[in-house]
Structure formats: structure tokens, C-alpha cells
Amino acid sequence: MWFTPLAPVLDTSTATTVAPRFFKMCGDLGLHSVKLELPAATTQEELPARVEELNRDAARHGLIVQ
């Protein structure tokens, strides 16, 4: 498969409305997706560190941050 994981970063309210449709769409298209939920208390320093961690994964081709 030439498309591999997408990882949305969603807050809790968005995750409950958007994420199910996003993951269904990925599945329908044959794309692997990963949901990364961070607590509302995630600091401004922690979020970029997590994004960088995802960026280092060569299997991941895109990130959606909301």
C-alpha cells in the first residue's frame, strides 16, 4: 500500500464528532490511521514533542492536527 498512517490530533469535543467519520473514511479508502488523544492539560511543550515523535516514524505520511 502506498498510503500509510495518518494521525489526527483532536480535542475531546472534536474527537466525538469528527473522528468517527475520519476513521471510517480512512478504512473505506484502505488507509491505516492512528488516533492520538492527548488530555486537555497537555502543555505547549508536550504537543510539539509528540508531533516530532510522530514525524520520526517513516511509516507515517501525514498528520492532521485539530
C-alpha positions in Angstrom: 0.0 0.0 0.0 1.5 3.4 -1.0 -0.6 5.3 1.6 0.2 4.6 5.2 -0.8 6.0 8.6 -2.5 9.3 9.2 -2.7 10.6 12.8 -5.2 13.2 13.7 -4.7 15.1 17.0 -8.2 16.1 18.3 -9.6 17.6 21.4 -12.3 15.7 23.2 -15.2 17.6 21.8 -14.0 17.4 18.2 -13.0 13.8 18.6 -16.5 12.7 19.4 -18.0 14.3 16.2 -15.2 14.3 13.6 -13.0 11.3 14.5 -15.6 8.5 13.8 -16.2 9.9 10.3 -12.4 10.3 9.7 -11.6 6.8 10.8 -14.5 5.3 8.7 -13.3 7.3 5.7 -9.7 6.0 6.2 -11.0 2.5 6.4 -13.1 2.9 3.3 -10.1 4.1 1.4 -7.8 1.4 2.8 -5.7 3.8 4.8 -4.2 2.9 8.2 -4.9 5.7 10.7 -3.9 6.2 14.3 -5.9 8.2 16.8 -3.7 10.1 19.3 -5.8 11.6 22.1 -4.0 14.0 24.4 -5.5 15.3 27.6 -6.7 18.9 27.7 -3.9 19.5 30.2 -1.3 18.8 27.6 1.3 21.6 27.7 2.6 23.7 24.9 5.9 21.9 25.2 4.4 18.4 25.2 2.4 18.8 22.0 5.3 19.6 19.7 7.3 16.8 21.3 4.6 14.3 20.4 4.3 15.7 16.9 8.0 15.3 16.4 7.8 11.8 17.7 5.2 11.0 15.0 7.2 12.8 12.4 10.2 10.5 13.1 8.1 7.4 12.1 8.9 6.8 8.5 5.7 4.8 8.0 3.6 7.9 8.7 2.9 10.1 5.7 0.6 12.7 7.2 -0.7 14.4 10.3 -4.0 16.1 10.9 -3.8 18.4 14.0 -7.1 19.9 15.2 
